[in-house]
Amino acid sequence: MTGPLEGVRVITFTQAWAGTSATELLAFLGADVIQIESLTHPDTWRGGFNGPMTRDPEGKRRWNMAPSYNSVNLNKRAITLDIVSPEGLALFERLVPMADVIADNFTPDVMRKWGLTYERLQELRPGIIVASLSAYGASGPLRNVRGIGGTMEPMSGLTSLLGYEGGRPMNSGSMIPDAIAGAWFAAAIVTAIRHRERTGEGQYIDLGMMESNAMMTGDAVLEYTANGRVRPRMGNHHPRLAPHNIYATADGSWLAIGVEDERQWAALCEAIGDGALAADARFASMADRKANEAELDECVAQWAAGRDAAAAEADLIARGVPAARVRQRGELLDHPALVSRGFGVEVDYPEAGRHRVAGVPWVMSRTQPEVSRPSPMLGQHSREVFAELLGMTDSEYETLVETGISGEELPLP
């Protein structure tokens, strides 16, 4: 086995980040994930801020070279199919009995408009799992409102917790709600697969991005409901620990330090080499350090300002003090902890070339999932999938290409 979901087939309409990251996790677990796009509506992450969906001066198809798309669709197969056409819809309905899971991240009414309701899909494949991911779920007053990560942070409450003391609320700047919702979506699907194994029952999963992200604010919500206290924005500080901050260093970098107990505090004082700091009554206990956090931050900041971030990180870690140099995105896969787990992998993309990307996020005891194929080019596996699952001949497939129902080339002007 290459993963615990080997033998499970997922047919998905997901695109961009939240849905595609979820189905990539399923593919890492060994599922056969078949992603559907159409020639008139390819995945938005094939273009947009990745560049126009055209050909480059060498004739390569830019829609197959987009780094964002290629980072979250590993291990999948991709087909193109115009579901809006009667012929395309009929072909899709022939694929449904071969699927265990149908997934989408459309607004709630899209699948219904195509006639692909949960009831219809159950008719085609009894026991199927249908999983839908939308901004606010398929019911309620916001069901038809569209949303992305940047709008989901304030709506779910995350933004209210992000920002500096006394400052305005801030978004994370990384569209993190997509990744959070994707993880929840994958977990819900795996749970539904487990449920079906035990009971034979399929189910419909309706996941809202806002709800999955609101779960991340649970401790702050509980703090208010139990104690009536609205948590203030704290920047990089911690509700209880001090010092806990990110400090500028001499080499223009930043160093994160978070002291959790008295042993670590003593070790930090030794590293700083200031005996007076350890003896200062203002910092005698964690409660004292928290009460005098501004003065403490100033002391640590003065020390960090004269140090190289990498050297200070190594010194503090050797002493048992939690510390980390703040890394640029391009450095993350070189972090020793990730390197030791084989997280970063070199992948050869047919048109994009060879790149190092984030791979499988787990180490398992009985199977070892791996990156077995690059993110697919547009429609790369259409002929293969239709022949394998539907017994389609080359001649029949070429007819689909001629009529624009399938194919690998965008209808460029």
C-alpha positions as CSV (number, residue, x, y, z in Angstrom):
1,M,0.0,0.0,0.0
2,T,1.1,3.6,-0.7
3,G,-1.4,5.0,1.8
4,P,-4.5,4.2,3.8
5,L,-6.9,5.5,1.1
6,E,-5.5,3.2,-1.6
7,G,-8.5,1.9,-3.6
8,V,-10.7,5.0,-2.9
9,R,-11.6,7.2,-5.9
10,V,-12.4,10.9,-5.5
11,I,-13.8,12.9,-8.4
12,T,-13.6,16.6,-7.6
13,F,-14.5,20.0,-9.0
14,T,-12.4,21.8,-6.5
15,Q,-10.1,24.7,-7.5
16,A,-7.9,27.5,-6.1
17,W,-6.6,26.6,-2.7
18,A,-9.1,25.4,0.0
19,G,-10.6,22.6,-2.0
20,T,-7.5,21.6,-3.9
21,S,-5.4,21.4,-0.8
22,A,-8.0,19.2,0.8
23,T,-8.1,16.8,-2.2
24,E,-4.3,16.8,-2.4
25,L,-4.2,15.5,1.2
26,L,-6.5,12.7,0.1
27,A,-4.2,12.0,-2.8
28,F,-1.2,11.9,-0.5
29,L,-3.1,9.3,1.5
30,G,-3.3,7.1,-1.6
31,A,-6.7,8.0,-3.0
32,D,-7.1,8.2,-6.8
33,V,-8.1,11.9,-7.1
34,I,-9.5,12.9,-10.5
35,Q,-9.9,16.7,-10.8
36,I,-12.4,18.1,-13.3
37,E,-12.0,21.4,-15.1
38,S,-13.5,22.7,-18.4
39,L,-11.7,24.4,-21.2
40,T,-13.8,27.5,-20.7
41,H,-13.4,27.5,-16.9
42,P,-10.0,26.1,-15.9
43,D,-8.8,26.3,-12.3
44,T,-8.4,30.0,-11.5
45,W,-5.0,29.3,-10.0
46,R,-3.7,28.4,-13.4
47,G,-3.7,32.1,-14.2
48,G,-4.6,35.4,-12.5
49,F,-1.8,36.5,-10.2
50,N,0.3,33.7,-11.6
51,G,0.2,35.4,-15.0
52,P,-2.1,35.2,-18.0
53,M,-3.4,31.9,-19.4
54,T,-1.5,32.2,-22.6
55,R,1.7,30.7,-24.2
56,D,5.1,32.0,-23.3
57,P,7.6,33.1,-26.0
58,E,8.9,29.5,-26.3
59,G,5.4,28.2,-26.9
60,K,4.9,26.6,-23.5
61,R,1.4,26.7,-22.0
62,R,1.5,29.1,-19.1
63,W,-1.6,27.5,-17.6
64,N,0.5,24.4,-16.9
65,M,3.3,26.4,-15.3
66,A,1.5,28.3,-12.6
67,P,3.4,27.8,-9.3
68,S,0.3,28.2,-7.1
69,Y,-1.6,25.5,-9.0
70,N,1.4,23.2,-9.1
71,S,1.9,23.5,-5.4
72,V,-1.4,22.0,-4.3
73,N,-2.4,19.4,-6.9
74,L,0.3,16.8,-6.5
75,N,-0.5,13.1,-7.0
76,K,-3.8,13.9,-8.9
77,R,-5.1,13.1,-12.3
78,A,-6.8,15.9,-14.3
79,I,-9.5,15.7,-16.9
80,T,-11.5,18.4,-18.8
81,L,-15.2,18.0,-19.2
82,D,-17.9,20.5,-20.2
83,I,-20.6,19.6,-17.6
84,V,-22.8,22.4,-19.0
85,S,-23.3,20.5,-22.3
86,P,-25.7,17.5,-22.3
87,E,-22.9,15.3,-23.6
88,G,-20.5,16.3,-20.9
89,L,-23.1,15.9,-18.2
90,A,-24.0,12.5,-19.4
91,L,-20.3,11.5,-19.4
92,F,-20.0,12.7,-15.8
93,E,-23.0,10.7,-14.7
94,R,-21.3,7.7,-16.2
95,L,-18.3,8.4,-14.1
96,V,-20.2,8.7,-10.8
97,P,-20.7,5.0,-10.2
98,M,-16.9,4.6,-10.3
99,A,-16.4,7.1,-7.5
100,D,-16.4,6.9,-3.8
101,V,-16.4,10.6,-3.2
102,I,-17.7,13.6,-5.2
103,A,-16.2,16.9,-3.9
104,D,-16.7,20.5,-4.9
105,N,-16.1,24.0,-3.6
106,F,-18.7,25.9,-5.6
107,T,-21.3,28.2,-4.2
108,P,-24.2,26.1,-3.0
109,D,-26.5,26.3,-6.0
110,V,-24.0,25.3,-8.8
111,M,-24.3,21.5,-8.4
112,R,-28.1,21.8,-8.0
113,K,-28.4,23.8,-11.3
114,W,-26.6,21.0,-13.0
115,G,-29.1,18.5,-11.5
116,L,-26.3,16.9,-9.5
117,T,-28.0,17.0,-6.1
118,Y,-27.1,14.6,-3.4
119,E,-30.2,12.6,-4.1
120,R,-29.3,12.3,-7.8
121,L,-25.8,11.2,-7.1
122,Q,-27.0,8.6,-4.6
123,E,-29.2,7.2,-7.3
124,L,-26.2,6.9,-9.6
125,R,-23.9,5.5,-6.8
126,P,-25.7,4.2,-3.7
127,G,-23.5,4.9,-0.6
128,I,-21.6,7.8,-2.3
129,I,-20.0,10.5,-0.2
130,V,-20.8,14.0,-1.5
131,A,-18.7,16.8,0.1
132,S,-19.3,20.5,-0.6
133,L,-17.1,23.3,0.6
134,S,-18.4,26.9,0.4
135,A,-17.8,30.2,2.1
136,Y,-20.8,30.0,4.5
137,G,-22.4,26.7,4.0
138,A,-25.4,25.6,2.0
139,S,-28.0,27.0,4.4
140,G,-28.6,30.2,6.4
141,P,-28.7,33.8,5.4
142,L,-25.2,34.0,4.0
143,R,-25.5,30.8,1.8
144,N,-25.2,32.7,-1.5
145,V,-22.5,35.1,-0.4
146,R,-19.1,34.4,-1.9
147,G,-16.0,34.5,0.1
148,I,-12.2,34.0,0.0
149,G,-9.6,33.7,2.7
150,G,-9.2,37.4,3.0
151,T,-12.9,38.0,3.7
152,M,-13.1,34.9,5.9
153,E,-10.6,36.0,8.5
154,P,-12.8,39.0,9.7
155,M,-16.1,37.1,9.3
156,S,-14.8,34.1,11.4
157,G,-13.3,36.3,14.1
158,L,-9.7,35.6,13.4
159,T,-8.9,39.2,12.4
160,S,-10.1,40.5,15.8
161,L,-7.3,38.6,17.5
162,L,-4.5,39.6,15.0
163,G,-2.6,42.9,15.4
164,Y,-0.5,44.8,17.8
165,E,-1.4,46.2,21.2
166,G,-3.6,49.2,20.8
167,G,-3.6,48.8,17.0
168,R,-6.3,48.0,14.5
169,P,-7.4,44.4,13.7
170,M,-5.2,42.8,11.0
171,N,-5.5,39.9,8.5
172,S,-2.7,37.4,8.6
173,G,-1.7,38.3,5.0
174,S,-1.5,34.7,4.0
175,M,-5.1,33.7,3.2
176,I,-4.7,31.1,5.9
177,P,-8.4,30.4,6.1
178,D,-8.1,28.4,2.9
179,A,-5.6,26.0,4.3
180,I,-7.6,25.7,7.6
181,A,-10.8,24.9,5.7
182,G,-8.9,22.5,3.5
183,A,-7.6,20.5,6.4
184,W,-11.1,20.3,8.0
185,F,-12.6,19.3,4.6
186,A,-10.1,16.5,4.2
187,A,-10.7,15.3,7.7
188,A,-14.5,15.3,7.2
189,I,-14.1,13.2,4.1
190,V,-11.8,10.7,5.7
191,T,-14.3,10.4,8.6
192,A,-17.1,9.8,6.2
193,I,-15.1,7.1,4.4
194,R,-14.4,5.4,7.8
195,H,-18.1,5.7,8.6
196,R,-19.1,4.0,5.3
197,E,-16.6,1.2,5.9
198,R,-18.3,0.5,9.2
199,T,-22.0,1.0,8.2
200,G,-22.2,1.0,4.4
201,E,-23.8,4.5,4.5
202,G,-22.8,7.4,2.4
203,Q,-23.4,11.0,3.5
204,Y,-23.5,14.6,2.4
205,I,-20.9,16.9,4.0
206,D,-21.7,20.6,4.0
207,L,-18.6,22.5,5.2
208,G,-18.5,26.3,5.5
209,M,-15.2,28.0,5.5
210,M,-16.4,30.5,8.1
211,E,-17.4,27.8,10.6
212,S,-14.1,25.8,10.2
213,N,-12.1,29.0,10.8
214,A,-14.3,30.1,13.7
215,M,-13.2,26.9,15.4
216,M,-9.7,28.5,15.6
217,T,-11.0,31.2,17.9
218,G,-12.6,28.8,20.3
219,D,-10.4,29.6,23.3
220,A,-11.1,33.4,22.9
221,V,-14.8,32.7,22.6
222,L,-14.7,30.6,25.7
223,E,-12.8,33.3,27.5
224,Y,-15.6,35.8,26.8
225,T,-18.5,33.4,27.5
226,A,-17.0,32.1,30.7
227,N,-15.3,35.3,32.0
228,G,-16.8,38.1,30.1
229,R,-13.3,39.2,28.9
230,V,-12.7,40.2,25.3
231,R,-9.2,39.2,24.5
232,P,-7.1,42.1,23.4
233,R,-4.7,42.1,20.4
234,M,-1.2,41.1,21.7
235,G,1.1,41.3,18.7
236,N,3.6,38.6,19.2
237,H,3.1,38.4,22.9
238,H,1.5,35.5,24.9
239,P,-1.4,35.7,27.4
240,R,0.9,34.2,30.1
241,L,4.5,33.8,29.0
242,A,7.2,36.4,29.0
243,P,9.5,37.0,27.2
244,H,7.6,36.0,24.2
245,N,8.3,38.1,21.2
246,I,10.2,38.6,17.9
247,Y,13.4,40.7,18.1
248,A,15.4,42.5,15.4
249,T,19.0,41.3,15.0
250,A,22.2,42.8,13.8
251,D,22.1,41.1,10.4
252,G,18.7,42.6,9.5
253,S,16.8,39.5,10.4
254,W,14.5,38.7,13.3
255,L,14.7,36.2,16.2
256,A,11.6,34.6,17.9
257,I,12.1,33.7,21.6
258,G,9.5,32.2,23.9
259,V,10.4,31.3,27.5
260,E,8.1,28.8,29.1
261,D,9.6,28.1,32.6
262,E,12.2,29.2,35.1
263,R,14.9,26.8,33.8
264,Q,14.6,28.4,30.3
265,W,14.6,31.9,31.8
266,A,17.9,31.1,33.7
267,A,19.4,29.7,30.4
268,L,18.4,32.8,28.5
269,C,20.0,35.0,31.2
270,E,23.2,33.0,30.8
271,A,23.1,33.4,27.1
272,I,22.7,37.2,27.4
273,G,25.5,37.2,29.9
274,D,23.9,39.7,32.2
275,G,23.9,38.6,35.9
276,A,21.9,41.7,36.9
277,L,19.1,40.5,34.6
278,A,18.7,37.2,36.5
279,A,18.8,39.0,39.8
280,D,16.4,41.8,38.8
281,A,13.3,41.5,41.1
282,R,11.1,42.8,38.3
283,F,11.7,39.5,36.5
284,A,11.9,37.1,39.4
285,S,8.9,34.9,38.3
286,M,6.8,34.4,35.2
287,A,4.1,36.6,36.7
288,D,6.6,39.3,37.4
289,R,8.1,39.1,33.9
290,K,4.6,39.4,32.4
291,A,3.8,42.4,34.6
292,N,7.0,44.1,33.5
293,E,7.0,42.9,29.9
294,A,7.8,46.2,28.2
295,E,11.0,46.6,30.3
296,L,11.9,42.9,29.7
297,D,11.4,43.2,26.0
298,E,13.7,46.2,25.9
299,C,16.5,44.2,27.7
300,V,16.1,41.2,25.3
301,A,15.9,43.5,22.3
302,Q,19.2,45.3,23.2
303,W,20.9,41.9,23.4
304,A,19.4,40.6,20.1
305,A,20.3,43.8,18.3
306,G,24.0,42.9,18.6
307,R,23.7,39.3,17.5
308,D,23.5,37.4,14.3
309,A,20.1,35.7,14.1
310,A,21.3,32.2,13.0
311,A,24.1,32.1,15.6
312,A,21.8,33.3,18.4
313,E,19.2,30.7,17.4
314,A,21.8,27.9,17.6
315,D,23.1,29.1,20.9
316,L,19.7,29.4,22.5
317,I,18.5,26.0,21.2
318,A,21.7,24.4,22.6
319,R,20.8,25.9,26.0
320,G,17.2,24.6,25.8
321,V,15.6,27.9,25.1
322,P,12.8,27.9,22.5
323,A,14.1,30.1,19.7
324,A,13.9,30.4,15.9
325,R,15.3,32.7,13.3
326,V,12.4,34.1,11.2
327,R,12.9,32.6,7.8
328,Q,11.9,33.8,4.4
329,R,9.5,31.7,2.4
330,G,12.3,30.4,0.1
331,E,14.2,29.1,3.2
332,L,11.4,27.2,4.9
333,L,12.0,23.8,3.2
334,D,15.6,24.0,4.3
335,H,14.7,24.1,8.0
336,P,16.5,21.1,9.7
337,A,13.3,19.8,11.2
338,L,11.6,19.6,7.8
339,V,14.7,18.3,6.1
340,S,15.0,15.4,8.6
341,R,11.4,14.4,7.8
342,G,11.9,14.6,4.0
343,F,9.1,17.2,3.7
344,G,10.6,19.1,0.8
345,V,10.7,17.1,-2.5
346,E,12.1,17.7,-5.9
347,V,9.3,17.4,-8.6
348,D,9.7,17.3,-12.3
349,Y,6.8,19.2,-14.0
350,P,6.5,18.4,-17.8
351,E,6.3,22.1,-18.8
352,A,7.2,24.0,-15.6
353,G,10.6,22.2,-15.1
354,R,12.1,20.9,-11.9
355,H,11.1,22.5,-8.6
356,R,11.3,21.8,-4.9
357,V,7.9,21.9,-3.2
358,A,6.2,20.9,0.0
359,G,5.4,17.2,0.1
360,V,3.6,14.7,2.3
361,P,3.0,16.2,5.8
362,W,2.9,12.9,7.7
363,V,5.2,10.1,8.6
364,M,3.1,6.9,9.1
365,S,3.8,3.6,10.8
366,R,2.4,1.1,8.3
367,T,2.5,2.9,4.9
368,Q,4.7,5.7,3.7
369,P,2.8,8.0,1.3
370,E,5.0,9.9,-1.2
371,V,4.8,12.3,-4.0
372,S,4.3,10.0,-6.9
373,R,3.3,12.4,-9.7
374,P,3.5,16.1,-10.4
375,S,0.5,18.4,-10.4
376,P,-1.3,17.6,-13.7
377,M,-1.4,19.6,-16.8
378,L,-4.8,20.8,-18.0
379,G,-6.7,17.8,-19.3
380,Q,-3.6,15.6,-19.1
381,H,-5.4,12.5,-18.1
382,S,-8.7,12.9,-20.0
383,R,-8.0,10.2,-22.6
384,E,-6.6,7.9,-20.0
385,V,-9.5,8.3,-17.5
386,F,-12.2,8.0,-20.1
387,A,-10.6,4.9,-21.6
388,E,-10.0,3.3,-18.2
389,L,-13.3,4.0,-16.6
390,L,-15.7,4.3,-19.5
391,G,-14.0,2.1,-22.2
392,M,-13.9,5.1,-24.5
393,T,-12.0,4.7,-27.8
394,D,-9.5,7.1,-29.2
395,S,-11.9,8.0,-31.9
396,E,-14.7,8.8,-29.4
397,Y,-12.3,10.9,-27.4
398,E,-11.1,12.9,-30.5
399,T,-14.8,13.7,-31.1
400,L,-15.0,15.2,-27.6
401,V,-11.9,17.3,-28.4
402,E,-13.3,18.5,-31.7
403,T,-16.5,19.6,-30.1
404,G,-14.8,21.4,-27.1
405,I,-16.2,19.0,-24.5
406,S,-12.7,17.9,-23.5
407,G,-9.1,18.5,-24.5
408,E,-5.8,20.0,-23.3
409,E,-5.7,23.3,-25.2
410,L,-7.5,26.5,-24.0
411,P,-9.5,28.4,-26.7
412,L,-7.1,31.3,-26.9
413,P,-7.9,34.3,-29.1
